[in-house]
Amino acid sequence: MSRFRACHHHIDLTSRVLVMGVLNVTPDSFSDGGMYLDPAQAVDRVACMIEEGADIIDIGGESTRPRAYPVDEQEELRRLRPVLQAVGHRSEVPISIDTQKSSVASMALDLGAVIVNDVSALRHDPNMAKVVAEARAGLVLMHMQGIPETMQESPEYRDVVGEVKDFLSARMAIAVQTGIQEESILLDPGIGFGKTIEHNLMLVSQCVQLAALGRPILVGLSNKEFIGKIIGKPVGGRVIGTAAAVAIAIFQGANIIRVHDVAVMREAMNIAQALAAANAWSQPSRQEQL
């Protein structure tokens, strides 16, 4: 679980929690939509996030926010290509491509990306697994109930943590069967993707149960709608709420946190991880308890 391989990158997850910085090259993403449509601004933002402490950069050209509609393949390629051409092979940190389309993933991997972040967990495009396996790329498998257009209409679960865990276990088994190495897989519970406030809170507070699957857990909490509803703030006012949720996720075993505000969250994560480590050290051993 402590080792993650993505193409030529061998990433150690034993020493600290990693930051995945988010860059959306879209007009309609809920947090940074429209801000980085200019490739030059997008490239500058990548450099800024790396300077602020990002360990991975996740670049997307199609919004998957609630009630978002799909973007056709050519438009997604058009948005992403100039940014990936500029940073893909030059980046100091691994580049992840946030897409459900195998053609987009293939283009991104050719241009230097090493991770595919697929919110459909290989269900959208039957060719995606082959593209990832042949490139020996990293893969993020995420849970989503429904599709972005309708996923927040009436999500229901009998046991949200158990059902998400079972889903991720099944999708990981399928990925391995199609030739993707288990050490190249990350698991994401899909906070906000077909979940109510209560579902999201349960998943964040019980991340440790997902860690039992034996792979690193990636959690995307940044400025999510459930945080806004709890604190009564719009997207731009959710930084403190996000930091609180990030700290809890780290205490519950999250290995990678996906965020927009890299500098602020890096500081919050450093404190949370230091406290979590101190808590682990202070726990009496089993022998002492006996």
C-alpha positions in Angstrom: 0.0 0.0 0.0 2.9 2.3 0.6 4.2 2.1 -3.0 2.5 3.6 -6.0 4.0 3.2 -9.5 3.0 5.4 -12.5 5.1 4.8 -15.6 8.7 5.7 -14.6 7.6 7.3 -11.3 7.8 5.2 -8.1 6.1 7.3 -5.4 6.7 6.7 -1.7 3.6 7.1 0.4 5.1 6.1 3.8 6.6 9.4 4.9 3.8 11.9 4.3 0.4 12.6 2.8 0.7 13.9 -0.8 -1.1 16.9 -2.4 -2.7 16.6 -5.8 -3.2 20.1 -7.2 -6.2 20.6 -9.4 -6.2 22.5 -12.7 -9.4 22.6 -14.7 -9.1 23.9 -18.3 -12.9 24.3 -18.5 -15.4 27.1 -18.6 -17.8 25.5 -16.1 -16.0 23.6 -13.3 -17.5 24.6 -10.0 -14.3 26.0 -8.3 -11.9 27.2 -11.0 -14.0 27.1 -14.1 -13.1 29.8 -16.7 -9.9 30.8 -14.9 -7.4 28.9 -16.9 -8.8 28.6 -20.5 -5.8 30.6 -21.7 -3.0 28.0 -22.0 -0.4 30.4 -20.8 -2.3 31.1 -17.6 -2.8 27.3 -17.2 0.9 26.7 -17.5 1.6 29.5 -15.0 -0.8 27.9 -12.6 0.9 24.5 -12.8 4.2 26.2 -12.0 2.6 28.0 -9.1 1.1 24.9 -7.6 4.4 23.0 -7.8 6.1 25.9 -6.0 3.4 25.8 -3.4 4.1 22.2 -2.7 2.0 20.1 -5.0 3.2 16.5 -5.4 1.0 15.7 -8.4 -0.9 17.9 -10.8 -4.3 16.7 -12.0 -5.4 18.4 -15.3 -8.9 18.1 -16.6 -10.8 19.4 -19.7 -14.3 18.3 -18.9 -16.3 19.3 -15.8 -17.8 16.5 -13.8 -19.5 18.7 -11.2 -23.1 18.0 -10.3 -25.4 18.7 -13.2 -22.6 19.1 -15.7 -23.1 17.9 -19.3 -20.5 15.9 -21.2 -18.0 17.5 -23.6 -17.3 15.9 -26.9 -13.9 14.3 -27.5 -12.5 16.9 -29.9 -13.4 19.8 -27.6 -11.7 18.1 -24.6 -8.6 17.4 -26.7 -8.6 21.0 -27.9 -8.6 22.4 -24.4 -6.0 20.1 -23.0 -3.4 19.6 -25.8 -1.6 23.0 -25.6 -1.3 22.8 -21.8 0.0 19.2 -21.9 2.4 20.0 -24.7 3.9 22.8 -22.5 4.1 20.9 -19.2 3.8 17.1 -19.8 7.4 16.2 -20.3 8.8 19.2 -18.5 7.0 19.0 -15.2 9.0 18.4 -12.0 6.1 16.4 -10.6 3.9 13.6 -12.0 1.0 14.8 -14.2 -2.4 13.2 -14.0 -5.1 13.5 -16.6 -8.7 13.7 -15.4 -10.7 12.1 -18.1 -13.2 9.3 -18.9 -12.2 9.0 -22.6 -9.4 6.6 -23.7 -8.5 8.9 -26.7 -7.9 11.8 -24.3 -5.9 9.6 -21.9 -3.8 8.3 -24.8 -3.0 11.8 -26.0 -2.1 12.9 -22.5 0.1 9.9 -21.8 1.9 10.5 -25.1 2.5 14.1 -24.0 4.0 13.2 -20.6 1.1 12.5 -18.2 1.7 9.3 -16.1 -1.6 8.9 -14.2 -5.2 8.6 -15.5 -7.9 9.8 -13.1 -11.1 8.2 -14.3 -14.2 9.2 -12.4 -16.1 6.4 -14.1 -13.7 3.7 -12.8 -13.3 2.2 -16.3 -17.0 2.0 -16.9 -17.4 4.8 -19.4 -14.9 3.7 -22.1 -14.2 0.1 -22.8 -10.7 0.9 -24.2 -9.5 2.9 -21.2 -8.1 -0.1 -19.3 -6.0 -1.1 -22.4 -4.6 2.4 -22.8 -3.6 2.5 -19.1 -2.1 -1.0 -19.0 0.0 -0.6 -22.2 1.4 2.7 -20.9 2.0 1.2 -17.4 0.4 4.3 -16.1 -1.1 5.0 -12.7 -4.9 4.8 -12.4 -7.4 6.4 -10.1 -10.6 4.4 -9.7 -13.4 6.6 -8.3 -16.8 5.7 -7.0 -19.7 7.6 -8.5 -23.4 6.7 -8.2 -25.1 7.7 -11.5 -23.7 10.3 -13.9 -22.8 13.9 -13.3 -26.0 15.3 -14.9 -28.2 13.5 -12.4 -26.1 12.0 -9.7 -27.2 14.5 -7.0 -31.0 14.1 -7.6 -31.7 11.4 -5.1 -28.6 9.3 -4.1 -29.5 6.4 -1.8 -27.4 3.8 0.0 -28.2 1.2 2.6 -24.6 1.3 3.9 -22.6 4.0 2.0 -19.2 3.0 3.3 -19.7 -0.7 2.7 -21.1 -0.2 -0.7 -18.4 2.2 -1.8 -15.8 -0.2 -0.5 -17.3 -3.2 -2.3 -17.5 -1.1 -5.6 -13.9 -0.1 -5.4 -12.8 -3.6 -4.6 -14.7 -4.9 -7.6 -13.4 -2.2 -10.0 -9.8 -2.9 -8.8 -10.2 -6.6 -9.5 -11.4 -5.8 -13.0 -8.5 -3.4 -13.6 -6.0 -6.0 -12.5 -7.7 -8.6 -14.8 -7.3 -6.3 -17.8 -3.5 -6.0 -17.2 -3.2 -3.0 -14.9 -0.7 -3.6 -12.0 -2.2 -3.4 -8.5 0.6 -1.2 -7.4 -0.4 1.3 -10.0 -3.9 1.8 -8.6 -5.3 4.5 -6.3 -8.8 4.4 -4.9 -11.1 7.4 -4.5 -14.4 7.3 -2.6 -15.9 10.0 -4.8 -16.9 12.7 -2.3 -19.8 14.6 -3.8 -20.4 12.2 -6.6 -23.9 10.9 -6.0 -23.9 11.4 -2.2 -25.8 13.5 0.3 -24.1 15.5 3.0 -24.5 12.6 5.4 -23.0 10.2 2.9 -20.0 12.4 2.4 -19.5 12.9 6.2 -19.6 9.1 6.8 -17.1 8.4 4.0 -14.6 11.1 5.2 -14.9 10.0 8.8 -14.4 6.3 7.9 -11.7 6.4 5.3 -9.8 3.9 7.3 -12.3 1.2 6.3 -11.4 1.8 2.6 -7.7 1.5 3.4 -8.4 -2.1 4.2 -8.5 -2.7 0.5 -4.7 -2.4 0.5 -4.3 0.5 -1.9 -3.7 4.2 -1.2 -6.8 6.3 -0.7 -7.1 9.6 -2.6 -9.8 12.0 -1.3 -11.1 15.0 -3.2 -12.7 17.5 -0.7 -11.7 20.9 -2.1 -14.5 23.4 -1.8 -17.2 20.7 -2.2 -20.9 21.5 -2.1 -21.4 19.6 1.2 -18.9 21.8 2.9 -20.7 24.9 1.6 -24.0 23.7 2.9 -22.6 22.9 6.4 -21.0 26.3 6.8 -23.3 28.4 4.6 -20.6 29.7 2.3 -20.2 29.9 -1.5 -17.3 28.2 -3.3 -14.8 31.1 -2.6 -15.5 30.9 1.1 -14.9 27.2 1.8 -11.1 27.2 2.3 -11.3 26.8 6.1 -14.1 24.3 5.9 -12.0 22.3 3.4 -9.0 22.4 5.6 -11.0 21.0 8.5 -12.3 18.1 6.3 -8.8 17.5 5.0 -7.4 17.1 8.6 -10.1 14.6 9.5 -9.5 12.6 6.3 -5.7 12.4 7.1 -6.5 11.2 10.7 -8.7 8.5 9.0 -5.9 7.3 6.8 -6.1 9.2 3.5 -2.9 9.1 1.5 -3.4 11.8 -1.1 -5.6 14.9 -0.9 -6.9 16.5 -4.1 -7.2 20.3 -3.7 -7.3 23.6 -5.5 -5.7 25.9 -2.8 -2.4 24.1 -2.6 -0.4 26.4 -0.4 -3.0 26.7 2.3 -3.9 23.0 2.3 -0.2 21.9 2.3 0.1 23.8 5.6 -3.1 22.3 7.1 -2.0 18.8 5.9 1.5 19.2 7.5 -0.1 20.0 10.9 -2.7 17.3 10.6 -0.1 14.7 9.7 2.2 15.7 12.5 -0.7 15.4 15.0 -1.8 12.1 13.6 1.8 10.8 13.9 2.0 12.1 17.5 -1.3 10.4 18.3 0.0 7.1 16.9 3.2 7.3 18.9 1.3 8.1 22.1 -1.1 5.1 21.8 -0.1 2.3 24.3 1.1 -0.9 22.7 -1.1 -4.0 22.8 1.3 -5.5 25.4 1.0 -2.3 27.6 -2.8 -2.5 27.4 -2.7 -6.1 28.6 
